[in-house]
Amino acid sequence: MPERAWIAVDAMGGDDGLAVMLAGVARARHRFDDMGFFLVGDESAIRDGLKAHPNLAQHSEIVHAPEVVGSSDKPSQAIRRAKVTSMGVAIDLVKQKRAGAAVSSGNTGALMAMAKLSLRTMPGIDRPALAALLPTLGDNDVVMLDLGANTECDARNLVQFAVMGAAYARTTMDLASPRVALLNIGSEDMKGTDSIRDAAQALRRADHLPLKFTGFIEGDRLSRGDVDVIVCDGFSGNIALKTAEGTARFVADLLKRAFRSSVRSKIGFLISKPATQLLREHLDPNNHNGAVFLGLNGLVLKSHGSANERGVATAIGAAAKMVRDDLTRRILDDLGSVESRMPAPTPSPRSTADAA
């Protein structure tokens, strides 16, 4: 096998099936032609699908997995079949160090549970977190975590999330000292839970880290571009994410309805079409696809199940950049410098993966 970085792709995951996954990988290969791809799933079906992408076939290796994790499968059920499912085999390739990252569009809960059980959390991390990039009005996207892996978090968890999120921002957006904020119900120091206030105190003292803690941020400022990393527990983060996505769809549908309401509106639409197209591109989730489970001894990324081939390519591109920039090592280096200043861990709350 040639010396190159490899990414394992769960080719059978996703709502639209194998064809979209292969098209997405082929699209990503043109941007990252030095990467190799393990295509995991039904060998016969993948081989047939590769006939439409001969160039990808030259840069990939098929790894057979006879079963698929269903969208309704419970994590506990998926774990028992990990060794024979495309999702489980893709993660195992990361564990074996054969792949630098795994990408799947399948069941989120199963992916989280399998990844945590197989790869384990890295030293200095109590719980992994799900992080993703969200669009903003600023020059860069914003990293937000946790987006659903942990329903409750203590101060120690939140500080660890901040360290991991900052390392992710430095890698993804080439920022020397990312601006980090804690999601809260107000910007004043006395606002929020004890965990949030304690985490803020710890981050204010962490002036040795390559990040700039800016304090608290409220939900209405998520997309303003004021910060580079937003830290929260998984319960709040998932609600905030779904609310933001729903608002984006609401605005797009409202504009569509308004432009169709009259002849004058239709004329106005033709005049403003370049601007509306820019808005559509900026809000399109396929341009921001690829959430990563940070804090594991290996990289696992979750692609939207409904992602089209452009979205799949975006997720794979994000994985390739993380592998190239050795994101896991960066997180470990930062954790080593903060661990000695952290308070002793408290009993960890249950995660959504545990609950399942």
C-alpha positions in Angstrom: 0.0 0.0 0.0 1.5 3.4 -1.0 2.6 5.8 1.7 -0.3 8.2 1.8 -3.0 9.3 4.3 -6.2 7.2 4.1 -9.8 8.0 5.0 -12.3 5.2 5.8 -15.8 6.0 4.3 -18.9 4.2 5.4 -20.2 3.8 1.8 -23.5 2.4 2.8 -24.6 5.2 5.2 -26.8 8.1 4.2 -30.4 8.6 3.2 -29.7 8.4 -0.6 -27.5 5.4 -0.6 -24.3 4.2 -2.2 -24.4 6.3 -5.4 -24.4 9.6 -3.6 -21.6 8.5 -1.2 -19.4 7.4 -4.0 -20.1 10.6 -6.0 -19.1 12.6 -2.9 -15.9 10.7 -2.4 -15.0 11.1 -6.1 -15.6 14.8 -5.8 -13.4 15.1 -2.8 -10.6 13.1 -4.4 -10.2 15.8 -7.0 -9.3 18.3 -4.2 -7.3 15.9 -2.2 -5.5 13.8 -4.8 -2.9 12.7 -2.3 -5.4 10.9 -0.1 -6.5 7.3 -0.4 -10.0 6.0 0.5 -11.2 2.8 2.1 -14.7 2.3 0.8 -16.5 0.1 3.4 -19.6 -1.8 2.7 -21.0 -4.4 0.3 -18.1 -5.3 -2.0 -20.1 -6.2 -5.0 -22.3 -3.1 -4.9 -19.3 -0.8 -4.4 -17.4 -2.4 -7.2 -20.4 -1.9 -9.5 -20.8 1.7 -8.3 -17.1 2.5 -9.0 -17.6 1.9 -12.7 -19.0 5.4 -12.9 -15.9 6.8 -11.1 -12.9 5.0 -12.7 -10.4 7.6 -11.3 -11.7 7.0 -7.7 -11.2 3.3 -8.2 -7.5 3.9 -8.7 -7.2 5.7 -5.4 -9.4 3.5 -3.2 -9.6 0.1 -1.6 -12.8 -1.8 -1.0 -13.2 -3.3 2.5 -16.2 -5.7 2.6 -18.8 -5.3 5.4 -22.0 -7.4 4.9 -24.3 -5.4 7.1 -25.5 -1.8 7.6 -26.6 0.1 10.7 -30.2 1.2 10.2 -31.4 4.7 11.0 -33.7 3.2 13.7 -31.2 0.9 15.3 -30.4 1.6 18.9 -26.7 2.1 19.8 -26.7 -1.0 22.0 -27.9 -3.1 19.0 -25.4 -1.5 16.6 -22.5 -2.2 19.0 -23.2 -5.9 19.0 -22.9 -6.0 15.2 -20.0 -3.6 14.9 -17.6 -6.1 13.4 -19.9 -6.8 10.5 -21.4 -3.4 9.7 -19.9 -0.8 7.4 -19.9 1.8 10.2 -18.1 -0.4 12.7 -15.5 -1.6 10.2 -14.8 2.0 9.1 -14.1 3.0 12.7 -12.0 -0.1 13.3 -9.7 0.9 10.4 -9.0 4.1 12.4 -8.3 2.0 15.5 -5.9 -0.1 13.5 -4.1 3.1 12.4 -4.8 2.1 8.8 -7.0 5.1 8.3 -6.5 8.6 9.7 -10.2 9.3 9.9 -13.6 7.7 9.4 -16.6 9.4 7.8 -20.2 8.1 8.0 -23.6 9.5 7.1 -25.4 6.9 9.3 -27.1 6.7 12.6 -25.6 9.4 14.9 -26.2 7.6 18.2 -24.7 4.4 16.9 -21.7 6.2 15.4 -21.0 7.9 18.7 -21.4 4.8 20.8 -19.2 2.7 18.4 -16.5 5.3 18.2 -16.3 5.8 21.9 -16.2 2.1 22.7 -13.6 1.3 19.9 -11.3 4.4 20.1 -11.8 5.4 23.8 -11.3 8.9 25.0 -7.8 10.5 24.9 -5.9 11.1 28.2 -7.2 14.3 29.9 -10.7 14.0 28.4 -13.6 12.8 30.5 -16.2 12.9 27.6 -16.0 13.4 23.9 -18.0 16.2 22.3 -19.7 16.6 18.9 -18.4 19.7 17.1 -19.4 21.4 13.8 -18.9 24.6 11.8 -21.9 27.0 11.6 -22.1 29.9 9.1 -21.7 33.5 10.4 -21.7 37.1 9.2 -18.0 37.3 10.0 -14.9 36.3 8.1 -15.0 32.8 9.4 -17.5 30.1 10.4 -17.9 29.4 14.1 -17.0 26.1 15.8 -19.8 25.0 18.2 -19.7 22.1 20.7 -21.2 20.0 22.2 -24.0 19.5 19.8 -25.7 16.5 21.5 -23.2 13.9 22.7 -23.6 14.9 26.4 -26.9 16.1 27.8 -25.3 17.5 31.0 -21.8 18.8 31.6 -19.8 20.1 34.6 -17.3 22.9 34.5 -14.4 20.5 33.8 -16.2 19.1 30.7 -16.9 22.6 29.4 -13.2 23.6 29.8 -12.1 20.5 28.0 -14.6 21.3 25.2 -13.1 24.8 25.0 -9.6 23.4 24.6 -10.7 20.9 21.9 -12.8 23.5 20.1 -10.0 26.0 20.0 -7.6 23.3 18.6 -10.3 22.5 16.0 -10.6 26.2 15.0 -6.8 26.6 14.7 -6.7 23.6 12.4 -9.8 24.3 10.3 -9.6 28.1 10.0 -5.9 28.7 10.5 -6.4 30.9 13.6 -3.5 31.5 15.9 -5.6 32.3 19.0 -9.4 31.6 18.5 -11.9 33.6 20.4 -13.9 31.3 22.7 -17.2 32.0 24.5 -19.6 30.0 26.7 -23.2 29.9 25.6 -25.3 31.4 28.4 -28.6 33.2 29.2 -26.9 36.5 29.6 -23.5 38.2 29.3 -23.2 39.3 32.9 -20.8 37.4 35.2 -23.5 36.3 37.6 -25.7 34.7 35.0 -26.0 31.0 34.3 -25.5 27.8 36.2 -22.7 27.0 38.6 -21.0 24.9 36.0 -20.9 27.7 33.4 -19.6 30.2 35.9 -16.9 27.9 37.2 -15.9 27.1 33.7 -15.6 30.8 32.9 -13.3 31.3 35.9 -11.1 28.5 34.8 -10.9 29.8 31.2 -10.1 33.3 32.4 -7.1 31.9 34.2 -5.9 29.8 31.2 -3.9 32.6 29.7 -1.2 30.1 28.8 -3.4 28.5 26.2 -3.5 29.5 22.4 -7.1 30.9 22.8 -8.8 34.1 23.9 -11.7 33.6 26.3 -14.2 36.4 25.6 -16.8 35.5 28.3 -20.5 34.6 27.7 -22.5 34.8 24.5 -26.3 34.7 24.1 -28.2 32.7 21.6 -29.1 35.7 19.4 -25.4 36.3 18.8 -24.5 32.8 17.5 -24.2 33.8 13.9 -22.8 37.4 14.2 -19.2 36.3 13.9 -18.2 37.8 17.2 -16.3 34.6 18.3 -14.7 31.6 16.7 -15.7 28.9 19.2 -19.0 28.5 21.2 -19.0 26.0 24.1 -22.1 24.5 25.7 -23.5 21.3 27.0 -25.0 18.9 24.4 -28.6 19.6 25.4 -28.4 23.3 24.9 -26.2 22.9 21.8 -28.5 20.6 20.0 -31.5 22.8 20.6 -29.5 25.8 19.5 -28.4 24.0 16.3 -31.8 22.8 15.4 -33.3 26.2 16.0 -30.7 27.9 13.8 -31.3 25.4 11.0 -35.0 25.8 11.3 -34.7 29.6 11.2 -32.6 29.4 8.1 -35.2 27.3 6.3 -37.9 29.6 7.6 -36.2 32.7 6.1 -35.6 30.9 2.8 -39.2 29.8 2.5 -40.5 33.2 3.5 -38.4 34.9 0.8 -39.6 32.3 -1.7 -43.3 33.0 -0.8 -42.8 36.7 -0.9 -41.2 36.7 -4.3 -44.1 34.7 -5.7 -46.8 36.9 -4.2 -47.2 39.3 -7.2 -45.8 40.3 -10.6 -43.9 43.1 -9.0 -42.4 40.7 -6.5 -41.3 38.4 -9.3 -39.6 41.3 -11.1 -37.9 42.2 -7.8 -36.7 38.6 -7.5 -35.1 38.7 -10.9 -33.2 41.9 -9.9 -32.1 40.5 -6.5 -31.4 37.0 -7.8 -27.6 37.2 -7.3 -28.1 38.3 -3.7 -30.6 35.5 -2.9 -28.3 33.0 -4.6 -25.5 34.1 -2.3 -27.8 33.8 0.7 -28.8 30.3 -0.4 -25.2 29.2 -0.8 -24.3 30.7 2.6 -27.1 28.8 4.4 -26.8 25.6 2.5 -25.9 22.9 5.1 -24.0 21.0 2.4 -21.4 23.7 2.5 -20.9 23.2 6.2 -21.2 19.5 6.5 -19.1 17.3 8.7 -19.4 17.2 12.5 -16.5 15.6 14.3 -16.4 13.7 17.6 -13.6 15.4 19.5 -11.7 13.9 22.4 -11.3 10.3 21.0 -8.0 8.6 20.1 -8.8 8.9 16.5 -11.0 11.0 14.2 -14.6 10.1 13.4 -16.9 12.5 11.4 -20.6 12.5 11.0 -22.0 13.7 7.7 -25.7 14.7 7.4 -27.8 11.7 6.4 -29.5 13.9 3.8 -26.3 15.4 2.3 -25.9 15.4 -1.4 -22.7 14.6 -3.2 -21.4 18.1 -2.5 -22.1 17.7 1.2 -20.4 14.4 1.4 -17.4 15.9 -0.3 -17.4 18.7 2.2 -17.3 16.3 5.1 -14.5 14.2 3.6 -12.6 17.4 2.9 -12.9 18.4 6.5 -11.6 15.0 7.5 -8.7 15.2 5.2 -7.7 18.6 6.6 -7.9 17.3 10.2 -5.7 14.3 9.2 -3.1 16.5 7.5 -3.0 19.0 10.4 -2.8 16.2 13.0 -5.7 17.6 15.0 -5.6 14.8 17.6 -2.0 15.7 18.5 -2.8 19.4 18.8 -5.6 18.6 21.2 -3.3 16.4 23.3 -0.7 19.1 23.5 -3.2 21.7 24.6 -4.7 19.4 27.2 -1.3 18.7 28.7 -0.8 22.3 29.4 -4.2 22.8 31.0 -4.6 19.6 32.9 -2.4 20.6 35.9 -4.6 23.6 36.5 -7.9 21.9 36.4 -9.9 20.9 39.5 -10.4 17.2 40.2 -13.1 15.6 38.1 -16.6 15.2 39.5 -18.8 12.1 38.8 -19.5 12.3 35.1 -23.2 12.8 34.0 -24.6 10.3 31.6 -24.3 10.9 27.8 -26.9 10.3 25.2 -24.9 7.3 24.0 -24.8 5.9 27.5 -28.6 6.5 27.9 -29.3 4.6 24.8 
